[in-house]
Amino acid sequence: MKKESLLTVLAVIIIALFTTCTNSTVEKSSNPFFNDFDTPFGVPAFGEIHAAHYMPAFERGMEEGRADLEKILTQKAAPTFKNTIEPLDRSGELLGRVSSVFFAQSSAATSDSLQKIEIEISPILTRYRDEIMLNPDLFRRVKSVYEEQERFKLTEEQKFLLENLYKGFVRNGAELSSIQQDTLKLLNEKLSVLTVKFSQNVLAETNNYKMFVGAEEVAGLPESIVAAAAETAGAAGQEGKWAFTTQRPSIFPFLQYSENRKLRKEIYSAYTNRGNNGNEFDNNQVLAEIVKLRAERAKLLGYRTHSHIVLEPRMAGNPDNVFSLLDNLWEKAIPVAREELSEMQSIADREGAKFRLESSDWWNYAEKLRKEKYDLNDTELRPYFKLENVLEGAFMVANKLFDVTFIPLKDIPLPHPDALAFEVKEADGSHTGVLYMDFFPRESKQQGAWCGGYRSYHLKGKKPVTPVVTAVFNFTPPSGNGPALISLEEALTLYHEFGHALDGLFNKSTYNTTHIAWDFVELPSQLMEHWALEPEVLKMYARHYSTGEAIPDALVEKIKNSSYFNQGFETVEYLAASLLDMKLHTLEAPAIIDVQSFEKEYLDSKGLIAEIIPRYRSTNFLHIAGGYDSGYYSYIWAAVYDNDAFEAFREKGIFSKEVANSLRKNILERNGTMDAMKMYLNFRGRDAAIEPLLKNRGLLRETTVN
């Protein structure tokens, strides 16, 4: 999933929809946020931080932020970059510190008290954010520096920071009248609460569902999945049964291997209808209101739609460019998906099934098709994908490319007892940063995988402040005394988030604030995935968990031969969600919709085949509430670039130090401090070509496996 920008206070506040407060009586002197963390490498003192500490820290953080702002506004000197932009970048240090910790904890280790706090604090932080973005005196100073920037002899990084800061003020209403700004503030507050509610509803729906089955219904499932299901049932007080949930490590193996079609349909319906059950966690009206308010806000700001606001600072620039790419790929992917469906239906017919396949059948028959065409199945692969070995492989790839090492840290505070910590070092032994990794599902953790940060790289004076990065997953957990044996998809996810982590660890921004183009942010992560299944790399890390033997050449060849497998489906289900996101957010005010009717009518008009449901349906589409609104397309936009970028490694060797050094220097170190296209041109010498993406996904007809 997304890399969270390692945020400064302004950026933190802009997305501060998931934060905390409480009516605490904790003495301020005992609040761990009020002093620098006295911990190894200055990481957050997680063991000392409790829910009651957040509100006092937020309150003081906002007080200090206002004081910082007052110093900028009351100086008599004319605005310059040095006396306005730099102190604004440094302002609100405490607020940035508490926000970064809470955002991470509320996503990966939440609780009832933290969820209540989220709802309470979100409008407060939204109002504070508007105090800054709608302050006329501050905007006048920023605008003055922007308009007179030539006389300040700014560096390229300073110019980039200034341009994004100025345009950010404009996009957030700085040029509106005071009456219009009052309306904007009300819209922002409502949206801040609704987006928190949307996410909490999805988490509740996910946690509330369990499907209990007997011994006959787990026959044929991977041993590790069966053991995990038994533990889940036992924890729910149902000893002797097996429980499956809508967490990805549970539901998708069941869909793949269970021969009980009725139960497959039941659990898949529960998964796709999260937030659409007419109960207290129903998201239909919540999302309808979010879409309506976003459209109203766009009109107020002088934009045609919400998407036009969101896309203005990104590589795509406008919705037309996004739809052009998505529609182009849609036309190529739909026929491939139809071919896959036809092949699976043939299997069902030969089995005497006497039914037409439905969406809940896809994973089961796709697995049968993979076995038939490539003699390959997930249960054959999992023994070679022990989690620790996959992680070791990612570390070895980074070492071979960038000469960095990852040293386990034992005596260091952890964000959760399940998390691991590593010190990242350069070849000369110098400290690069700290990396946390948190692998397994729990009820306190949102679904999916993501990467964020507790601290970004920046200069304090002339002294570097090193990053603290966290990567969070929801992998198949270990069961009993056995190891965690993850799927091929989960291995790719590990490499994906690890790519985000390297982006954060290698960044060399002078300032707290970075402005990463959201449709470029997935380049480092998706690029790293390419190494995971390279035969040379598989031989490095894919070892049988019990014998230690390297993965056999025959299996490596099967993985290679099946590289186009199910790509029509995977591309279509992703594109369907991306198109739905864009369509929702290109509605013009008043944008009044019935969510279910809107979703069905639009996807029908696009020709989505009935056997495929979008990767995320509207009521559980967490990206829409979590910062990827009008942004889910970013994965495929960046895929054009990551596939083209990996061609540079293929041309000179997948571990070419020359190409790796260029990647680190021109992209990973500069990301967020320079225009994305300039970075890519500096790395590749030209814009990306789309052909590598089409080839690697089997969407060029001559490369499609028949």
C-alpha positions in Angstrom: 0.0 0.0 0.0 1.0 3.6 0.2 4.2 5.1 1.6 3.1 7.6 4.2 5.2 10.8 3.6 7.5 11.2 6.6 5.6 14.3 7.6 6.2 17.8 8.9 3.6 19.5 10.9 1.8 21.1 8.0 1.5 17.9 6.1 0.6 16.0 9.3 -2.3 18.4 9.9 -3.5 18.3 6.4 -4.1 14.6 6.6 -4.8 14.5 10.4 -8.1 12.8 10.2 -7.0 9.9 12.4 -5.7 11.2 15.7 -6.5 11.2 19.4 -7.8 12.9 22.5 -9.0 12.2 25.9 -10.1 14.0 29.0 -6.8 13.2 30.7 -5.8 14.1 34.2 -2.2 13.0 33.6 0.3 15.5 34.9 2.0 17.3 32.0 5.5 16.7 33.5 5.0 13.0 33.2 4.0 13.1 29.5 6.7 11.4 27.5 5.9 13.6 24.5 7.1 16.8 26.4 10.7 15.9 26.2 13.0 14.4 23.6 12.7 10.6 23.8 15.5 9.2 25.9 15.7 6.0 23.8 18.2 4.3 21.4 18.3 6.5 18.3 15.6 8.7 19.8 12.8 6.4 18.7 9.4 6.9 20.4 9.2 5.7 24.0 6.3 3.3 23.2 6.3 1.6 26.6 5.7 4.9 28.4 3.0 6.3 26.0 -0.6 5.7 27.0 -3.9 6.9 25.6 -4.2 9.6 28.3 -1.0 11.3 27.1 -2.2 12.2 23.6 -4.7 15.0 24.3 -2.4 17.0 26.5 0.4 16.6 23.9 -1.9 17.6 21.1 -3.1 20.6 23.1 0.4 21.8 23.9 1.5 21.0 20.4 -1.1 23.3 19.0 -0.2 26.0 21.5 3.4 25.8 20.5 2.5 25.8 16.9 0.4 29.0 17.3 3.4 30.6 19.2 5.7 29.6 16.3 3.3 31.2 13.9 3.0 34.3 15.9 6.7 34.8 15.8 6.6 34.6 12.0 3.8 37.1 11.7 4.9 39.7 14.2 8.4 40.3 12.8 8.8 43.6 11.1 11.2 42.5 8.4 9.9 42.0 4.9 9.1 38.3 4.0 12.0 36.2 2.8 12.5 32.5 2.5 14.7 32.5 5.6 12.4 34.4 7.9 9.1 32.9 6.7 9.3 29.6 4.8 12.1 28.0 6.9 10.6 28.8 10.3 7.2 27.7 9.0 8.8 24.4 8.1 10.2 24.0 11.6 7.1 25.1 13.4 5.0 22.7 15.5 7.7 20.2 16.3 5.7 18.7 19.2 2.5 18.4 17.2 4.4 16.6 14.5 5.9 14.2 17.0 2.7 13.2 18.7 0.8 13.0 15.4 3.3 10.7 13.8 3.1 8.3 16.8 -0.6 8.3 17.0 -1.3 7.9 13.3 0.8 4.7 13.3 -0.7 3.4 16.5 -4.3 4.1 15.6 -3.7 2.1 12.3 -1.8 -0.8 13.7 -2.6 -1.1 17.5 -5.9 0.7 18.1 -8.3 0.2 21.0 -11.8 1.4 22.0 -10.3 4.4 23.8 -8.2 5.4 20.8 -11.1 5.0 18.4 -13.2 7.3 20.6 -10.3 9.7 20.7 -10.1 9.7 16.9 -13.6 10.9 16.5 -13.2 13.6 19.1 -9.9 15.1 17.9 -10.4 15.0 14.2 -12.5 18.2 13.9 -10.2 19.9 16.4 -7.1 19.2 14.3 -9.0 20.1 11.2 -9.9 23.5 12.7 -6.2 24.0 13.7 -5.1 23.1 10.2 -7.5 25.7 8.8 -6.1 28.3 11.2 -2.8 27.9 9.3 -4.0 27.4 5.8 -6.6 30.2 6.0 -4.5 32.7 7.9 -4.5 35.8 5.6 -1.4 37.3 7.1 0.6 34.1 6.7 -0.6 33.7 3.2 0.4 37.2 2.3 3.9 36.5 3.5 4.1 33.2 1.7 2.7 34.8 -1.5 5.2 37.6 -1.3 8.1 35.2 -1.1 6.7 33.2 -4.0 6.2 36.2 -6.2 9.7 37.6 -5.4 11.6 34.3 -5.3 14.1 35.3 -8.0 15.8 37.8 -5.7 16.4 35.2 -3.0 18.7 33.0 -5.1 17.0 29.8 -4.0 18.2 26.3 -4.5 16.2 23.9 -6.7 15.0 22.2 -3.5 13.9 25.5 -2.0 12.0 26.5 -5.2 10.2 23.2 -5.2 9.3 23.5 -1.6 8.1 27.1 -2.0 6.0 26.4 -5.1 4.2 23.4 -3.5 3.6 25.4 -0.3 2.1 28.4 -2.1 -0.1 26.3 -4.3 -1.2 24.2 -1.3 -2.4 27.3 0.4 -4.4 28.3 -2.8 -5.9 24.8 -3.2 -7.0 24.9 0.5 -8.9 28.2 0.2 -6.4 30.9 1.0 -7.8 33.2 -1.7 -11.5 32.7 -0.8 -13.5 35.4 0.9 -14.0 35.2 4.7 -17.6 34.0 4.2 -16.5 31.3 1.8 -13.7 30.3 4.2 -16.3 29.8 7.0 -18.2 27.5 4.7 -15.0 25.7 3.8 -14.1 25.2 7.5 -17.5 23.5 8.2 -17.1 21.2 5.2 -13.6 20.2 6.3 -14.8 19.4 9.8 -17.6 17.2 8.6 -15.3 15.4 6.3 -12.7 14.8 9.0 -15.3 13.0 11.1 -16.9 11.0 8.3 -13.6 9.6 7.0 -12.7 8.4 10.5 -16.1 6.8 10.8 -15.8 5.1 7.4 -12.5 3.4 8.4 -13.7 2.4 11.8 -16.8 0.8 10.4 -14.8 -1.3 8.0 -12.5 -2.5 10.9 -15.6 -3.3 13.0 -17.2 -5.3 10.1 -13.9 -7.2 9.6 -13.6 -8.1 13.2 -17.2 -9.0 13.7 -17.3 -11.8 11.1 -16.2 -15.4 11.7 -17.3 -18.5 9.8 -17.1 -21.7 11.9 -16.8 -25.0 10.0 -16.2 -28.7 10.8 -13.4 -31.0 10.0 -14.9 -32.0 6.6 -14.7 -28.4 5.4 -11.0 -28.0 5.9 -9.9 -31.0 3.9 -7.5 -30.0 1.2 -6.6 -26.7 2.7 -2.9 -26.0 3.4 -1.8 -27.3 6.8 -0.7 -23.9 8.1 -4.1 -22.4 7.2 -6.0 -25.2 8.9 -3.9 -24.8 12.1 -4.4 -21.0 12.1 -8.2 -21.5 11.7 -8.2 -23.9 14.6 -6.4 -21.3 16.8 -8.9 -18.6 15.7 -11.8 -20.9 16.6 -10.2 -21.8 19.9 -9.7 -18.1 20.8 -13.4 -17.5 20.1 -14.4 -20.4 22.5 -15.2 -22.9 19.8 -12.7 -25.7 20.4 -12.9 -28.5 17.9 -14.0 -26.2 15.1 -12.2 -24.1 12.6 -12.9 -20.4 12.0 -12.3 -18.3 8.9 -12.4 -14.5 8.8 -12.4 -11.8 6.2 -8.8 -11.0 6.9 -6.9 -11.7 3.7 -4.6 -14.5 5.1 -7.7 -16.4 6.1 -10.3 -15.8 3.4 -8.3 -16.2 0.3 -6.7 -19.6 1.0 -10.3 -20.7 1.9 -11.5 -19.4 -1.5 -8.6 -21.1 -3.3 -8.9 -24.6 -1.8 -12.3 -25.2 -0.2 -14.5 -27.4 -2.4 -17.6 -26.3 -0.5 -19.1 -23.8 -3.0 -21.8 -22.6 -0.7 -19.3 -21.7 2.1 -17.0 -20.0 -0.5 -20.0 -17.9 -1.6 -20.9 -17.1 2.0 -17.5 -15.8 3.2 -16.9 -13.9 -0.1 -20.2 -12.2 0.3 -19.3 -11.2 3.8 -16.0 -9.8 2.5 -17.4 -7.8 -0.3 -20.3 -6.5 1.6 -18.4 -5.1 4.6 -20.0 -1.7 5.3 -23.1 -2.7 3.3 -25.2 -4.6 5.8 -27.7 -2.0 6.9 -26.4 -2.1 10.5 -24.7 0.4 12.7 -21.5 0.0 10.7 -23.2 0.6 7.3 -21.1 2.9 5.1 -23.5 3.7 2.3 -24.8 6.9 3.7 -21.3 7.8 5.1 -19.7 7.5 1.7 -22.6 9.3 -0.1 -22.1 12.2 2.3 -18.3 12.1 1.8 -18.7 12.3 -2.0 -21.3 15.1 -1.7 -19.2 17.2 0.6 -16.0 16.7 -1.4 -17.9 17.9 -4.5 -19.3 20.9 -2.7 -15.8 21.7 -1.4 -14.4 21.5 -4.9 -17.0 23.9 -6.3 -16.4 26.3 -3.5 -12.7 26.3 -4.3 -13.3 27.0 -7.9 -12.6 23.5 -9.2 -14.9 21.4 -11.4 -14.6 18.3 -9.2 -12.8 16.9 -6.3 -10.5 15.0 -8.6 -9.4 18.2 -10.3 -8.1 19.5 -6.9 -6.4 16.2 -6.0 -4.7 15.7 -9.3 -3.4 19.2 -9.9 0.0 18.7 -8.1 0.4 15.1 -9.4 2.1 13.6 -12.5 -1.3 12.9 -14.1 -2.3 16.6 -13.7 -6.0 16.1 -14.4 -8.7 13.4 -14.5 -8.7 13.1 -18.3 -5.1 11.8 -18.2 -6.0 9.2 -15.6 -9.1 8.0 -17.5 -7.0 7.8 -20.6 -4.5 5.4 -19.0 -7.2 3.3 -17.2 -9.4 3.0 -20.3 -6.5 2.0 -22.5 -5.5 -0.8 -20.1 -9.1 -1.8 -19.5 -9.6 -2.5 -23.2 -6.5 -4.7 -23.2 -7.3 -6.5 -19.9 -10.9 -7.4 -20.3 -10.3 -9.8 -23.3 -7.5 -11.5 -21.3 -9.9 -11.9 -18.3 -12.5 -13.4 -20.5 -10.0 -15.9 -21.8 -9.1 -16.9 -18.3 -12.8 -17.3 -17.4 -13.4 -19.5 -20.4 -10.5 -21.8 -19.4 -11.8 -22.1 -15.9 -15.4 -22.7 -17.1 -14.0 -25.6 -19.2 -12.5 -27.1 -16.1 -15.9 -26.8 -14.2 -17.7 -28.3 -17.2 -15.3 -31.3 -17.4 -15.9 -31.8 -13.6 -19.6 -32.0 -14.3 -20.3 -29.0 -12.2 -23.5 -27.9 -14.2 -23.2 -24.3 -13.2 -21.8 -21.1 -14.5 -18.9 -19.7 -12.5 -19.6 -16.8 -10.2 -17.2 -14.3 -8.6 -16.8 -16.4 -5.5 -15.6 -19.3 -7.6 -12.7 -17.4 -9.3 -10.0 -18.2 -6.8 -10.8 -21.9 -6.6 -10.9 -22.5 -10.3 -7.9 -20.2 -11.0 -5.9 -22.4 -8.6 -7.1 -25.5 -10.5 -6.2 -23.8 -13.8 -2.7 -23.0 -12.5 -2.2 -26.6 -11.4 -3.5 -27.8 -14.8 -1.4 -25.4 -17.0 1.7 -25.0 -14.9 1.6 -28.0 -12.5 2.0 -25.4 -9.7 0.0 -24.6 -6.6 0.3 -22.5 -3.5 0.7 -25.5 -1.1 3.8 -26.6 -3.1 5.4 -23.1 -2.8 4.6 -22.1 0.8 7.3 -24.4 2.4 9.9 -22.4 0.5 8.6 -19.1 1.7 9.3 -19.1 5.4 8.8 -15.5 6.5 12.2 -15.1 8.0 13.9 -16.3 4.8 11.8 -14.0 2.6 12.8 -11.1 4.9 16.5 -12.2 4.7 16.2 -12.2 0.9 14.9 -8.6 0.8 17.8 -7.5 3.0 20.3 -9.3 0.8 18.9 -7.6 -2.3 19.2 -4.2 -0.6 22.8 -5.1 0.4 23.8 -6.1 -3.1 22.2 -3.0 -4.6 23.0 -0.3 -2.1 25.6 -1.8 0.3 23.4 -1.4 3.3 22.9 -3.9 6.2 20.1 -4.5 8.6 21.1 -5.3 12.2 18.4 -6.7 14.6 17.9 -4.4 17.6 16.8 -6.1 20.9 16.8 -3.5 23.6 14.7 -0.9 22.0 11.1 0.2 22.5 8.6 -1.5 20.1 5.3 -0.1 18.8 3.8 -3.5 19.5 5.2 -6.7 21.1 4.9 -8.4 17.7 7.1 -5.9 15.9 10.8 -6.3 15.1 13.4 -3.5 14.9 16.5 -3.2 12.8 19.3 -0.6 12.6 20.2 0.2 9.0 23.9 0.9 8.3 25.9 2.0 5.3 28.9 0.0 4.1 31.2 2.2 6.2 29.2 1.4 9.3 27.5 4.8 9.6 23.9 4.9 10.8 21.2 5.4 8.2 18.0 4.9 10.2 15.8 2.5 12.2 13.3 0.1 10.5 10.3 -1.4 12.3 8.4 -4.3 10.8 5.1 -5.7 12.1 3.9 -8.8 10.2 0.7 -10.5 11.5 -3.1 -9.6 11.7 -4.8 -8.7 14.9 -8.1 -7.1 15.7 -6.4 -3.8 16.6 -4.9 -3.5 13.1 -6.4 -2.2 9.9 -6.3 -4.6 7.0 -3.8 -4.4 4.2 -0.1 -3.4 4.3 1.5 0.0 4.5 4.7 1.9 5.3 4.9 5.0 7.4 7.3 6.9 9.6 7.8 8.1 13.1 10.5 10.6 11.9 11.8 11.8 8.6 15.3 12.6 7.5 15.9 16.4 7.7 18.6 18.8 8.8 18.3 20.4 12.3 20.7 23.3 11.9 23.4 21.5 9.9 23.0 18.2 11.8 21.2 15.3 10.0 18.2 13.8 11.8 17.9 10.2 10.7 14.7 8.5 9.8 12.6 6.0 11.8 10.4 4.0 9.4 7.7 1.4 10.0 6.4 -1.3 7.6 3.1 -3.0 8.6 1.6 -6.2 7.2 -1.2 -8.8 7.6 0.6 -12.0 6.7 -0.4 -15.6 7.4 0.7 -16.1 11.0 2.6 -19.1 12.4 0.5 -21.8 14.1 1.5 -24.1 16.9 5.2 -24.6 16.9 5.5 -24.1 13.1 7.0 -21.1 11.3 5.0 -18.5 9.3 4.8 -19.9 5.8 3.6 -17.1 3.5 2.2 -17.1 0.0 3.9 -15.9 -3.1 1.6 -12.9 -3.1 2.6 -12.1 0.5 6.3 -12.4 -0.4 5.7 -9.8 -3.1 3.9 -7.6 -0.6 6.9 -7.8 1.7 9.2 -6.6 -1.1 6.7 -3.9 -2.0 6.6 -2.3 1.5 10.3 -2.8 1.9 10.7 -0.7 -1.3 8.7 2.1 0.4 10.9 1.7 3.5 14.1 2.2 1.5 12.6 5.3 0.0 12.1 6.7 3.5 15.4 5.5 4.8 17.4 6.9 1.9 15.7 10.3 1.7 17.9 13.3 2.0 15.5 16.2 2.3 16.9 19.4 3.9 13.5 20.3 5.3 10.8 18.6 7.3 8.3 19.1 4.5 8.4 16.9 1.4 6.0 16.9 -1.5 5.9 13.5 -3.1 3.7 13.1 -6.2 1.1 10.5 -5.1 1.2 8.8 -8.5 4.9 8.5 -8.3 5.0 7.3 -4.7 4.5 3.6 -5.7 7.5 3.5 -8.0 10.1 2.5 -5.3 7.8 -0.1 -3.8 6.7 -1.7 -7.1 10.2 -1.6 -8.5 11.5 -3.7 -5.5 8.9 -6.4 -6.3 10.7 -7.2 -9.5 13.6 -8.7 -7.6 11.5 -11.1 -5.5 10.8 -13.6 -8.2 14.0 -13.3 -10.2 15.5 -16.9 -10.4 18.9 -15.6 -9.0 17.1 -14.0 -6.1 14.8 -17.0 -5.4 17.9 -19.2 -5.1 19.2 -16.7 -2.4 16.3 -16.9 0.0 13.6 -19.5 -1.0 14.7 -22.4 1.2 12.6 -25.3 2.5 11.6 -24.5 6.1 12.4 -28.0 7.4 15.3 -29.1 5.2 17.0 -25.8 4.4 17.3 -26.9 0.7 17.1 -24.2 -1.9 14.0 -24.1 -4.1 14.4 -26.6 -6.9 15.1 -25.4 -10.4 11.8 -27.1 -11.6 9.8 -24.9 -9.2 11.7 -21.8 -10.2 10.9 -22.6 -13.8 7.2 -23.1 -13.0 7.1 -19.7 -11.3 8.6 -18.1 -14.3 6.3 -19.9 -16.8 3.3 -18.9 -14.8 4.2 -15.2 -14.7 1.2 -14.2 -16.9 -1.1 -16.4 -14.8 -4.4 -14.6 -13.8 -3.1 -11.3 -14.9 -6.3 -10.5 -16.8 -8.3 -10.9 -13.6 -5.8 -9.1 -11.3 -5.6 -6.1 -13.7 -9.4 -5.9 -14.2 -10.3 -6.1 -10.6 -7.8 -3.4 -9.8 -8.8 -1.2 -12.7 -12.5 -1.6 -11.7 -11.7 -0.2 -8.3 -9.6 2.6 -9.7 -12.3 3.6 -12.2 -14.9 3.6 -9.5 -12.8 5.8 -7.3 -12.3 8.3 -10.2 -16.0 8.2 -11.2 -17.1 9.0 -7.6 -14.7 11.9 -7.4 -15.4 13.4 -10.8 -19.0 14.0 -9.9 -19.9 17.7 -10.0 -21.9 19.2 -7.1 -24.5 18.5 -5.8 -23.3 14.9 -6.3 -26.2 13.2 -4.7 -26.0 9.4 -5.2 -27.3 6.1 -4.0 -24.0 4.3 -3.5 -25.1 0.8 -4.5 -27.0 1.9 -7.6 -24.2 4.2 -8.7 -21.5 1.5 -8.4 -23.6 -1.1 -10.3 -24.7 1.2 -13.1 -21.2 2.6 -13.7 -19.4 -0.8 -13.7 -22.1 -2.2 -15.9 -21.6 0.7 -18.4 -17.9 -0.2 -18.4 -18.6 -3.8 -19.4 -17.2 -5.4 -16.2 -17.9 -9.1 -16.5 -20.2 -10.4 -13.8 -17.7 -12.9 -12.6 -15.3 -10.2 -11.4 -16.1 -7.8 -8.5 -13.8 -4.7 -8.0 -10.9 -5.3 -5.7 -12.7 -3.0 -3.2 -16.3 -2.2 -3.3 -17.5 1.3 -2.4 -18.4 0.7 1.2 -15.1 -1.0 2.2 -12.8 1.0 -0.1 -10.4 2.2 2.7 -8.2 4.0 0.2 -11.1 6.5 -0.4 -11.0 7.5 3.3 -7.3 7.1 3.8 -5.7 9.6 1.5 -6.0 7.7 -1.8 -9.2 9.4 -2.9 -8.8 10.0 -6.7 -5.5 8.3 -6.1 -6.0 4.5 -6.4 -5.0 4.8 -10.0 -1.5 5.6 -8.7 -0.4 2.0 -8.5 -0.9 1.5 -12.3 0.5 4.9 -13.2 3.6 4.1 -11.2 3.6 0.6 -12.7 4.4 2.1 -16.1 7.5 3.6 -14.5 8.6 0.7 -12.3 8.5 -1.7 -15.3 10.4 0.6 -17.4 12.9 1.3 -14.6 13.6 -2.4 -14.1 14.4 -2.7 -17.8 17.4 -0.4 -17.0 18.6 -3.2 -14.6 17.9 -5.9 -17.1 20.0 -4.0 -19.6 23.1 -3.8 -17.3 22.4 -6.6 -14.8 19.8 -6.9 -12.0 22.5 -6.0 -9.4 24.2 -3.3 -11.5 25.8 -0.9 -9.0 25.8 1.8 -11.7 22.1 1.6 -12.1 21.4 1.2 -8.4 23.6 4.2 -7.5 21.7 6.3 -10.1 18.4 5.1 -8.7 19.4 6.0 -5.1 20.9 9.4 -6.1 18.3 10.6 -8.5 15.1 9.2 -7.1 15.3 7.6 -3.6 17.3 10.5 -2.1 15.4 13.2 -3.9 11.8 11.9 -3.7 9.6 14.8 -2.5 12.2 17.5 -3.1 12.1 17.6 -6.9 9.5 17.3 -9.7 8.8 13.6 -10.2 9.3 13.7 -14.0 12.7 15.5 -13.6 13.8 12.8 -11.2 12.9 10.0 -13.6 14.5 11.8 -16.6 17.7 12.1 -14.5 17.6 8.4 -13.7 16.5 7.0 -17.1 17.4 9.7 -19.6 13.9 9.6 -21.0 10.3 9.2 -20.1 8.9 5.7 -19.4 7.6 3.5 -22.1 4.4 1.6 -21.5 5.5 -1.6 -23.4 7.4 -3.2 -20.5 4.2 -3.0 -18.4 2.0 -4.5 -21.1 4.6 -7.3 -21.7 5.0 -8.2 -18.1 1.3 -8.4 -17.5 0.6 -10.5 -20.6 -1.5 -7.7 -22.1 0.3 -7.6 -25.4 -1.6 -10.1 -27.5 1.6 -11.7 -28.9 2.8 -12.4 -25.3 -0.5 -13.6 -23.9 -0.4 -17.2 -22.9 -3.2 -19.1 -24.7 
